[in-house]
Amino acid sequence: MDHDRLLNLTSEIGCRLMECGGEIYRVEESIQRLLQAYGVSTGEVFAIPNCIIVSITLDAGQPLTRIRRVPSHGTDIDLLERYNALCRALCADTPSLPEAQARFEAITRTKRVYSAPAMVGGYFLGAASFTLFFGGTWRDALCSGICGIAMYLCLYFMGRLGTNLFFKTLAAGAVSALLALGFTWSGAGQNSDLIIIGALMLLVPGMIFTSAMRDIMAGDTMSGISKTAEALLIGAAIALGTGAALWLSQLLWR
């Protein structure tokens, strides 16, 4: 058994599970089961939202450890399910490590990447649908959809500059709120509050907060607190960006 290769494979799979939005217990259990499937009973796994540590002890008593830092990530349910299915298949079949690595790389190569037009359409429909859900008119929904597109463009270009999540969210909230107020002032929109809230719903960290509560209930308190802090910071960025836009509009249109 090539333990170095096994450690590389399991830590990489765990890292990809985390990047797709997998829970801490899911990542740790998946790696642990993979190690046991390949005959390693001395494996230890520790994961937090931005780091994974995998360690095994050889028969001679020599420890081997891999540490992977997990970059900032979102949620990809389709890819998460495919990596989960891979883990279950490897545990059931236990193929050779080169074959397991090939299966893993095949999934990674076929990762679904949405084009810019698809993302623009998604942001438009998402914002417009939320505005209609909250009782806005079709004109409000159209304005909110355009605000959603502006929000996506802001997030995209600030991401290209390497801006962190807090400032990207703050800027996107401010841009969409200013645009919504402009639509209302020009008469294109009717209810600025519904236009704003419909667009801002795209920034609300609902999945992050849900994952945080799930981690806490599963006993992974450190990870849960970390994700809760992230959700609160995103909420603060939304509030600050929108508040700044409202304050600026009062100065301009007083």
PyMOL commands that set and color helices and strands:
alter all, ss='L'
color gray80, all
select helices_A, chain A and resi 3-19+24-37+77-93+97-109+116-133+138-160+165-186+192-200+206-217+221-252
alter helices_A, ss='H'
color red, helices_A
select strands_A, chain A and resi 44-48+51-57+63-69
alter strands_A, ss='S'
color yellow, strands_A
deselect
rebuild
show_as cartoon
